Amino acid sequence: MSMETQLSERQFFLLSLAGVSALILILFFGVLRPKLVERTQLREEVASKTQLLQSSGYLLGEGPLLKRKQEIESQVTLWLNEWKVVTEHLSSFANQAEWQSQDVATIDYKTYLYDIRRSLSEKAEQQNISVPTYMGMTDLLESNDVAREKMLQLLAVEKLVDTSIEYGIADIRSIVPLTPIAHTIGNTDVVYMEEYPLRVIFEGPMSGLFRLWEAMFQKEKAMLLRNIAMEKTSLKNADEVRMTATLSSFLFMEEAEKLNPQQGKAIVKTKARGH
């Protein structure tokens, strides 16, 4: 092979190599490198978004989600048990579950009313405490529709008078049952608690009236003090006072786990946050 032929082949090889190298460089810098840069940027963006979602609680693995679910369920169970204890203590009515839906006839109310008036009057007389003869309760009912409401008002009166006698609080001059209050969830008709307020006038020594606060925190005697006004009744004895107060008794209507926490809340549309 001649020298010229060898040079030509060498030149051709070098030119081909230079051409391939140039093509590779063009492909790398013109096509591949931008894609690699784009991929790196996307990875950084995904990592940043993932970290943001994790910190916000929107992106968790199955393990952390299950753990969080168990923690929430345990907390809910704890609160439900606390709610049960609190409602049992604050309810002013024994066997409150029975009164949530119990039907009461007019004759049942009247019979119990006469028995309560007689028994409480005898007990008050033995303790030398004055109570209203009719206990503030009416004998006449227009229909059975109001019998349950009147019966619960009567039970509230019974609890108040019996507690006053037991604790030696003071003489009761007047009892006026006020309109019951139904506490509902939000703007719904779901009642979770009924309140039976009584306006009461006590007369007696201040030391006796102080015992009312002690009685208000006892189980099945609990009452809410809505308002209070006091005035002296004797210029000679400063301890003698008249107290006008509104005291409420409670009946809890539903167990907490049966109440829908979403009721009464407005529906708010939100944007999609991924799958």
Secondary structure, DSSP 8 states (H G I E B T S, - for coil): --HHHHHHHHHHHHHHHHHHHHHHHHHIIIIIHHHHHHHHHHHHHHHHHHHHHHHHTS---HHHHHHHHHHHHHHHHHHHHHHHHHHHHH-SSTTHHHHTT----HHHHHHHHHHHHHHHHHHHHHTT----SSTT--S--S-GGGHHHHHHHHHHHHHHHHHHHHHT--EEEEEEE---EEEESTTSS-EEEEEEEEEEEEEEEHHHHHHHHHHHTSTTT--EEEEEEEEE--SS-TTEEEEEEEEEEEEE-S-GGGS-TTTT-----------
